[in-house]
């Protein structure tokens, strides 16, 4: 009985670690580049928070792979967007992309 419980506890721990690798992040930013041939998009993320942040502060530009190439058709360089990403195996993928209002 002890071995069985140990195996189930180990499986549960592995499941929790694996699910954290697929956790979604909601962010906002401005599109700085789009490569529709490779289905990638570069976005400069907007800093969140108010403590010590200046009004127009922005973060580094990051490149993401689009989950669906069709989502890149509705956006252009310079658009402000809200987006959701996942990361698995070191690759960041955009799963949701919308123009900011």
N, C-alpha and C positions, 0 to 999 in steps of 0.2 A: 504494500500500500504506500509506503514511503517513497519508493522509486517512481510510482505513478504520479504522485503529487508533485514531485520534483520535475518530472517531464512536463506536466501541464503548466507549472509555474514558469519554466524556461520558455515554453512556447508562447505564453502570454507576454513575457518580457520582450521577446523577439518581435511579436506583433505590434507592441507599442512603439518600439524603436523604428520599425519599418513604416508605420503610419506617420511618424513625425517627419520622415523624409519627404512625404507627399503632402505636408501641410500647406495650405494655401495662404498667400499673403495678398492683402488688398492695398494698392498703392495708387498714387497719382503722379503725373509727370508730363513732360513735353517731348513729342517725337522729334528726334534729331536725324534719323535716317531710316530708310526702309529698303530692304532688298527682297523684292517679290520673287525673284528666281530661286533664292535659297530659303524663303519663308522666314526671314529674320527681321527684327525691328530693333532700333536703338532708341532708348528712352532715357532722358535726364530726369531723375526722380526729384520730386519736390520734397523738401524737408518738412516734417511735421513737428508740431509742438510750438510752444510760445516762449519757453524759458531760454533766454539767450539767443533766440533766433531773430535774424533780421527779416524784414518784410519780403524780400525777393530771394531769399536763400534757396539754393538748389543743390542737389547732391551730384554724385558722379554719373556719367553716362554709362549705361549697361546695355548689352545686347542680349536679346531673348529670341528663342525659337517660337514661332507661332504654332499652336496646336492645330489650327486649321488655316490654310493659306488664304481662304476666302475672307477671313476677318481683317486682313490687311487692305482690302479693296476700298473700304469705307473711310480710311484715314489717310492723312498726308503729313509731310514734314511740317513742323510748326504747330500742329494740333495739340491741344492739351487733352489728356486722356486719363481715365481711371482704368485700372487693369488689375487682374488677379493672376498670380504666378504660382507654379509649383516647381519644386526642385527634386530631381531624382538622379542619383549618380553624378552629381556635379553639373548637370545640364538644367538651365532655367528655361521653363516653357510658359508662355502666356496662354492661359485657358479662357480668359474673358477680357475683351477690349472694347471700351466705349468712349466716344468723345465726351469731354466734360462739358457741362452746361454752364 
